Amino acid sequence: MRIRAGYNLTYECSQPTPMLLVLEIHPSRRVDLLTDQVIGFDRPIEARGYIDSFGNACTRIEAPAGLTTISTTFEIYDSGKPDIVAPDAIQHDIKDLPDEILSFLLGSRYCDTDRLGDFAWATFGNTKPGWSRVQAICDFVHNHIAFNYQNADALRTAHGGFTDRTGVCRDFAHLAITLCRCMNIPARYCTGYLGDIGIPPVADPMDFSAWFQAYLSGHWFTFDARHNHPRIGRILMATGRDAIDVALSTSFGPSRLANFEVIAEEIAA
């Protein structure tokens, strides 16, 4: 299938403000592009791209004072197949994990493993290691947190989501990642596009989406604790330890997101 995706984001800065942007699709999906994906600005801005330590495509700019709109629209090929389900995927012993995977076992800014370790072992210690254990964690998180846009909180950690029992997709991802890490399963945060493709349309406004990947049988597999069933048409933008590594924008000075529009829709054949 063909998917049209993109965004219009407007930031207001009170002074010239350096910014880091993570607004391109992941390099692994570039081969699927059917049109160019170019980040545009409505004002003259010098932009420089680079690849960060997690393999994400990032952009450095200095936003001038006032309102600046950042936008892109592109078309991309997708297989149209749902997320892979591999019930026989195994959990590795820590001694067998590649060195570069070990950091995804550790606590991070939003994944406070030290506060959830005892609960994780008490709740999931008797589950079958591997895919079944990750799915049991997704089932728990899916039923434990109530999705509500009005209850978004940029400061909420995984333990906060566990306690508050409400939040948005990032809260589902952070709690599931943290519980996986507590059970010695490497897990990383993902952000990208996920339109209402293959499901009935929903009333909520379109947004970027968060999910996670767990490292099993030598591969990163996609899991989504919020929706908790395989979805069609995910477009990965970035991966990291948690949301702080893949923030859409990081401003080194005062800034305000004044407008936010995202699209991700299947193009009719």
C-alpha positions in Angstrom: 0.0 0.0 0.0 0.9 3.7 -0.3 0.7 5.9 2.7 0.8 9.7 2.7 2.3 11.2 5.9 3.6 14.5 7.2 3.2 17.3 9.6 3.0 21.1 10.2 4.5 22.2 13.5 4.8 25.8 14.5 7.1 27.0 17.3 7.2 30.4 18.9 10.6 31.5 20.3 11.2 34.8 22.2 14.8 34.9 20.9 17.0 33.0 18.5 16.9 29.5 19.9 19.1 26.4 18.9 17.0 23.3 18.5 17.5 19.6 17.8 14.8 18.0 15.7 13.9 14.3 15.3 11.4 14.7 12.5 12.6 12.5 9.7 11.7 8.9 9.2 14.2 6.3 10.4 17.0 5.6 8.0 15.8 2.0 7.8 12.6 3.2 6.1 14.2 5.5 3.5 14.3 2.6 1.0 10.5 2.6 1.0 10.1 6.3 0.1 8.1 7.0 -3.0 8.7 10.7 -2.9 11.3 12.9 -1.3 11.0 13.5 2.4 12.3 17.1 2.9 11.9 19.1 6.1 10.8 22.6 5.1 10.8 25.9 7.0 8.6 29.0 6.3 11.6 31.3 7.1 15.2 31.3 6.0 16.9 28.8 8.3 20.2 26.9 8.0 19.7 23.2 8.9 22.3 20.5 9.3 21.5 16.8 9.5 23.4 14.1 11.5 22.9 10.6 12.7 22.8 10.2 16.5 24.2 7.4 18.7 20.9 5.4 18.3 21.0 5.6 14.5 18.2 8.2 14.2 18.2 11.0 11.6 18.4 14.3 13.4 18.5 18.0 12.4 20.2 21.0 14.0 18.7 24.5 13.5 18.6 27.9 15.1 15.0 29.1 15.1 14.7 32.9 14.9 12.6 34.9 17.2 8.9 34.7 16.5 6.8 32.0 14.8 8.5 29.3 12.7 6.6 26.5 10.9 8.4 23.2 10.2 6.6 20.9 7.7 6.9 17.9 5.4 4.7 15.7 3.3 5.8 12.5 1.7 4.5 9.2 0.3 5.9 5.8 1.4 5.4 2.2 0.4 4.3 -0.2 3.1 3.7 -4.0 2.9 0.2 -3.6 4.3 1.0 -6.5 6.7 0.4 -6.3 10.4 3.2 -6.3 13.0 5.1 -9.6 13.2 3.9 -12.0 15.9 6.6 -14.6 16.8 5.3 -16.6 19.8 8.4 -18.9 19.8 10.9 -16.0 20.1 13.2 -16.6 23.1 14.6 -14.5 25.8 18.4 -14.3 25.9 20.5 -14.9 28.9 22.2 -11.6 29.7 25.6 -13.2 29.1 24.6 -13.9 25.5 23.4 -10.4 24.7 25.5 -8.2 22.3 27.3 -5.4 24.0 25.4 -2.7 22.2 22.1 -4.1 23.6 23.0 -3.9 27.3 22.1 -0.3 27.7 18.4 -1.2 27.0 18.4 -3.2 30.2 19.2 -0.2 32.3 17.0 2.4 33.9 16.7 5.7 32.2 15.0 9.1 32.6 11.4 7.9 32.2 12.0 4.2 32.8 12.6 4.0 36.6 13.3 0.3 36.9 14.5 0.7 40.5 10.9 1.5 41.6 9.2 -1.3 39.7 11.6 -4.3 40.0 9.9 -6.0 42.9 6.4 -5.6 41.4 7.7 -7.0 38.0 9.2 -10.1 39.5 6.2 -10.8 41.8 3.8 -10.3 38.8 5.6 -11.8 35.9 8.2 -14.1 37.5 6.1 -17.2 36.8 5.4 -16.4 33.1 7.2 -18.2 30.3 10.3 -16.3 29.3 10.4 -14.8 25.9 7.5 -13.7 23.7 4.9 -14.9 26.2 6.4 -12.8 29.0 6.5 -9.6 26.9 2.9 -10.2 25.8 1.9 -10.7 29.5 3.5 -7.4 30.3 1.6 -5.7 27.4 -1.7 -7.2 28.6 -1.1 -5.9 32.0 -0.2 -2.4 30.9 -3.0 -2.2 28.4 -5.6 -3.0 31.1 -3.8 -1.0 33.9 -3.6 2.4 32.1 -6.6 4.3 30.8 -5.8 6.3 27.6 -6.8 10.0 27.9 -5.3 12.9 25.9 -6.3 15.3 28.7 -4.1 13.5 31.2 -0.8 13.9 29.3 2.1 14.8 31.5 5.6 15.4 30.0 7.1 14.7 33.4 5.4 11.4 34.1 7.7 8.4 34.5 6.8 4.8 34.2 6.2 4.6 37.9 4.0 7.6 37.6 2.0 5.9 34.9 1.8 2.8 37.1 0.5 4.9 40.0 -1.8 7.4 38.1 -3.2 4.6 35.8 -3.9 7.1 33.1 -2.0 8.8 30.3 -1.1 8.7 26.6 0.7 6.3 24.3 4.1 7.3 25.7 3.0 6.3 29.2 1.9 2.8 28.0 5.3 2.4 26.3 7.4 3.6 29.2 5.7 1.3 31.7 5.9 -1.7 29.4 9.6 -1.0 28.6 10.4 -0.6 32.3 8.7 -3.9 33.3 10.5 -5.7 30.4 13.9 -4.3 31.6 13.1 -5.4 35.2 12.6 -8.9 33.8 16.0 -8.7 32.0 14.4 -8.3 28.6 16.1 -5.4 26.5 13.4 -2.9 25.4 13.6 0.4 23.6 11.2 3.2 22.9 9.9 3.9 19.4 8.1 6.9 17.9 6.6 7.4 14.5 3.4 7.6 12.5 0.5 5.2 13.0 -2.6 6.2 11.1 -6.1 4.7 11.4 -5.3 2.1 8.7 -7.0 -1.3 8.9 -9.2 -0.2 11.8 -12.4 1.9 12.1 -11.7 5.6 12.2 -11.3 7.1 15.7 -12.4 10.5 16.9 -9.1 11.5 18.5 -7.0 14.0 16.6 -4.1 12.5 14.6 -0.8 12.5 16.5 2.6 10.9 16.4 2.5 7.5 18.1 4.7 5.7 20.7 5.3 2.0 21.0 8.3 -0.2 21.9 10.5 -3.0 20.7 11.7 -6.0 22.7 14.9 -7.8 21.9 14.1 -11.5 21.5 15.8 -14.3 19.4 18.4 -11.8 18.1 15.9 -9.3 16.7 13.9 -6.3 17.7 10.2 -7.1 17.7 7.4 -4.5 17.8 4.9 -4.4 20.7 2.2 -1.8 21.4 0.8 -1.9 24.9 -1.7 0.9 24.2 -3.5 -0.9 21.3 -2.3 -4.4 22.2 -2.9 -6.0 18.8 -0.9 -6.0 15.6 -1.4 -2.9 13.5 -0.8 -2.0 9.9 1.2 0.9 8.5 3.6 1.9 11.2 6.3 4.3 10.0 9.2 4.4 12.4 10.9 7.7 13.0 13.3 7.0 15.9 14.3 4.7 18.7 16.0 5.3 22.0 16.1 4.5 25.7 12.9 6.5 26.3 11.0 9.6 25.1 13.9 11.9 26.0 16.1 10.4 23.3 13.5 10.8 20.5 11.8 14.1 21.4 10.4 15.8 18.3 12.2 18.9 19.3 14.7 19.8 22.0 15.0 23.6 22.5 18.0 25.3 24.2 15.9 28.3 25.2 12.3 29.4 25.7 9.9 28.0 23.0 6.3 27.1 22.7 4.5 24.7 20.3 1.9 27.0 18.8 0.4 24.6 16.2 0.5 20.9 15.7 -0.9 18.9 12.8 0.0 15.3 11.7 -1.3 13.1 8.9 -0.8 9.4 8.1 -3.4 8.0 5.7 -3.6 5.2 3.1 -3.7 6.4 -0.5 -6.6 4.8 -2.3 -5.4 2.5 -5.1 
